[in-house]
Amino acid sequence: SSDSTEATPQDNIAQLSVPIRYEPNLFLSSDSNLQRYELRPLGTFSRSSGPEFSTTVKVQNLGCYPTQNVTLHMALPALGHRRATILSVTHVLAENVS
């Protein structure tokens, strides 16, 4: 407000739009049915596959604001010495995701 008289008070208004971002409170947990696996030195192991194991990775939003467009990238150590295969993914199951 002002004590003076203005000829064009309608141009004293400005509309602003400011995006407000909240820090996501994401919790990442994992669980595996095989807690330890021994890789033997080159030439001392058989060519048969080792024990099958499964790993579950869970991403939870613990915050009070929705989180969108979350992408999870996982790098698995699949090749060993001289590119020998030490891990092969046989199945991926994604629940509650798009």
N, C-alpha and C positions, 0 to 999 in steps of 0.2 A: 504494500500500500504506500501511497505517497500523498502529501498535502498539496502538491501542485496539480494543476489541471493539464491533462494531456489530450491532444487532438485525436490520436489514434491508439487507444488503449488495447484494441484487439490484437495488435502485433506484439504484445508483451507475453504471449503464451508460447511455450515450446514443448513439444511432446518428444520424450526420449524413450528409447527402448534399450535396456541393458540386460544382456543375458547373464543370469546368475548361475554359477556352477558350484556344485557341492563336491567335496572330495568323496569319492566312493569308499565305502567301508567293506571291501571284499575280503573274503576268507578263503584261502586255497588249502585244501587238505588232500592227502593221498593215502591209500592203504593197499597193501600187496599181500597176497597169500604166501609169497616166498620172500623171506626177509634177507636171505643170503644165498649167493650162488657163486661157486668157485670156478674161475677160468683157469684151466691148466696150461702149462707152458706148451709152446708150439711143438707138435709131433707126439705129444703124450696123451692126447685125447682121441676118443673114437669119433667117427664121422656121423654117428647117430645124433639125433636131436636130444637136447637136454630136457629137464623137466618143464612141463607147461606151467605157466604162472599167469595170474591175472592181477592187474593193477587198476584201482578205481581212483579217479581224480574227481574231486567235487569243488565247485566254485559256488560260494554262498554270498549273497548280499546281506550283510548284517546291519546296513544303514537303514535309515527311514525314508530314503529317496530312491525311486526306481533307477536302475542303471541299464543303459541300452548300448547295443553294438559292442559287446565285450567279445574279444577274440582270444582264444587260448591256443598258443603254439607250443608243441612238445617236440623236443629233440631227443631221439632215442639212440644210444650207442649201438648201432647195428653191425658195424664192420670193425674187424680187428686187424692184426698184423697181416700184411699183404692182401688186404681187403677180404679176409676170411669172414664169413657171415657168423656173427655171434648172437644175433637176435633177429627174428622175423615176426612181424606182426601178422597174425592170422585173422583177427576179428576186432572191429571197433564198434562199440555200442554207445550211442549218444542218446540220452534220455532228457526230456524237458528242455530241449534246445531247438533252435531253428537255424 
